[in-house]
């Protein structure tokens, strides 16, 4: 698997000049602030509506209880759109590369919880198709934050999320998954 950092060239550079003004073309894109302009947020929201996967994965944390991992990801057959998105977010974002079974290139860009929630917060006013999914992710995170036990507690029942919170998280995650299933259907 090939990993690389966003360096803008070609069409991605032209788009970013229009969206953001001068852009770093010599190395990894670095910003000091996570705040996008309204035009940048609307551009990002359009890409989220068209190509993003908003997801939450439930897994058992060391055999004790379910943990929910929030993720925003994009997959593309070309790298340039993903580099453009990387340029809108501070820090170094990795674009992974792999070949499919038919030898077609697939590029993937993943944002973990911190960046996914930050990006979605700024893009929420501009989202159309995936607005409900974004709102569900925010509700999942609010529930998780409100009911997560302190890490200073000893392991065991005291350091376990209450059953009503686990049930609520499970219902919210199921609702999010049901929206994925309805993706191609006409209402």
Secondary structure as UniProt FT lines:
FT   STRAND          2..5
FT   HELIX           10..20
FT   HELIX           38..51
FT   STRAND          52..61
FT   TURN            62..64
FT   STRAND          65..76
FT   HELIX           80..87
FT   STRAND          94..99
FT   TURN            101..102
FT   STRAND          105..111
FT   HELIX           113..123
FT   HELIX           124..126
FT   TURN            129..130
FT   HELIX           131..147
FT   TURN            151..152
FT   HELIX           157..159
FT   HELIX           163..181
FT   TURN            182..184
//
